[in-house]
Amino acid sequence: MKKLMVIAMLLCVSIGAVQAQQYEYKVVTSVESIVPNGLGRSRLISASEDRDYKDFTSDRAEENDGRNKSKRKDIRVKNFEETKLLNFYNLGGIRFQNIVANDAVITSKINTMVTEGWDLAFVVSGVESDAGDDDGQGIYITRYIFKKLLK
């Protein structure tokens, strides 16, 4: 019975230790142009400085109508890492070599981040594509969300 109690206590302590872990997160975003004729711009970007969302959040229940006094320019991040990628299209149409080249660059970034102690936690993507003959615009965006255990 004593052994069972000791095992139960150790289990509770280990579960508590796992729950107490805290992570740091980092987002890397790829923006790949799907504008015909290669006219768009494609990049792999990540912020080099932090922002606290609380500085730009309003509480609509406040007496002062909840408006946050920060300005849009305060949100902008001027220090960021930018890696060039190739566009999906050129004058001849879709370029599979460009897609594979982008895959190689993005894989290199992911491998570097993993080597630096980051874990790829989530990948989220979306597209705004051509909506017909009159719409020659579009981007394909993917967010790679990394996490690292805080020490």
C-alpha positions in Angstrom: 0.0 0.0 0.0 2.9 2.4 0.8 4.4 1.7 -2.6 1.1 2.5 -4.3 0.9 5.9 -2.4 4.5 6.7 -3.3 3.9 5.9 -7.0 0.7 8.0 -6.9 2.5 11.0 -5.4 5.3 10.8 -8.0 2.8 10.6 -10.8 1.0 13.7 -9.5 4.3 15.6 -9.2 5.4 14.6 -12.7 2.1 15.6 -14.2 2.3 18.9 -12.4 5.8 19.5 -13.8 4.6 18.8 -17.4 1.7 21.2 -17.0 4.0 23.9 -15.7 6.1 24.0 -18.8 6.0 27.3 -20.7 6.7 27.9 -24.3 7.9 30.8 -26.5 6.3 31.0 -29.9 7.6 32.4 -33.2 5.7 32.8 -36.5 7.4 32.5 -39.9 5.1 33.4 -42.9 5.5 32.6 -46.5 3.7 34.8 -49.0 3.8 33.3 -52.5 2.4 35.3 -55.4 -0.1 33.8 -57.8 -0.3 36.9 -59.9 0.0 35.8 -63.6 3.0 36.7 -65.7 5.4 36.7 -62.7 4.4 40.3 -61.7 3.9 39.5 -58.0 6.4 39.3 -55.1 7.0 36.3 -53.0 8.8 36.3 -49.6 9.4 34.3 -46.4 9.2 36.7 -43.5 9.5 36.7 -39.7 9.6 39.5 -37.1 12.8 40.5 -35.4 11.1 42.4 -32.7 8.1 41.7 -30.4 4.8 43.3 -29.9 2.4 43.0 -26.9 -1.1 42.5 -28.2 -2.4 44.2 -25.1 -1.0 47.5 -26.3 -3.4 47.4 -29.3 -6.4 45.9 -27.6 -9.6 47.8 -26.6 -12.0 46.9 -23.9 -15.4 48.0 -25.2 -16.9 47.9 -21.7 -14.8 50.9 -20.6 -16.5 54.3 -19.9 -14.3 56.0 -22.5 -15.9 53.8 -25.3 -13.1 51.3 -25.1 -10.9 52.9 -27.7 -7.2 52.1 -27.5 -5.1 55.2 -27.9 -2.3 53.5 -29.8 -2.0 54.2 -33.5 -1.7 51.9 -36.5 1.9 53.0 -37.0 2.7 51.7 -33.5 1.8 48.2 -34.6 4.1 48.1 -37.6 7.3 46.1 -37.2 10.2 47.7 -39.2 12.8 45.1 -38.1 12.1 41.8 -39.8 13.9 39.0 -41.7 12.9 38.7 -45.4 13.9 35.9 -47.7 13.1 36.1 -51.4 11.0 33.4 -52.9 10.1 32.8 -56.6 6.6 33.5 -58.0 4.4 30.6 -59.0 3.8 32.1 -62.4 5.8 33.5 -65.3 4.9 34.5 -68.9 4.6 30.8 -69.8 2.2 30.0 -66.9 2.8 28.0 -63.7 6.4 27.2 -63.0 6.8 24.0 -61.1 10.6 24.6 -60.8 9.8 27.8 -58.9 7.5 25.9 -56.5 10.2 23.3 -55.8 12.8 26.0 -55.3 10.5 27.7 -52.7 10.0 24.3 -51.0 13.8 24.0 -50.7 14.2 27.4 -49.2 11.3 26.9 -46.8 12.7 23.5 -45.8 16.1 25.1 -45.1 14.4 27.7 -42.9 12.5 25.0 -41.0 15.6 22.8 -40.6 17.6 25.8 -39.3 14.9 26.7 -36.7 14.7 23.1 -35.5 18.5 23.1 -35.2 18.2 26.2 -33.0 15.8 24.4 -30.7 12.4 25.3 -32.1 9.7 22.7 -32.8 7.3 23.1 -35.6 4.0 23.1 -33.8 1.4 24.2 -36.3 1.1 25.1 -40.0 -1.9 27.2 -41.2 -2.4 28.3 -44.8 -4.9 30.2 -46.9 -5.3 31.5 -50.4 -6.8 34.5 -52.1 -6.9 33.5 -55.8 -8.2 34.7 -59.1 -11.9 35.4 -58.9 -12.5 35.5 -62.7 -11.4 37.2 -65.8 -11.3 40.7 -64.2 -9.2 39.6 -61.2 -5.5 38.9 -61.9 -4.5 39.2 -58.2 -3.8 36.6 -55.6 -1.5 35.3 -52.9 -0.9 32.0 -51.1 0.0 32.5 -47.5 1.3 29.9 -45.0 2.1 30.5 -41.4 4.6 28.2 -39.7 4.2 28.4 -35.9 7.2 27.3 -33.9 7.5 26.7 -30.2 10.4 26.5 -27.9 10.5 25.4 -24.2 11.4 28.4 -22.0 14.3 27.7 -19.7 
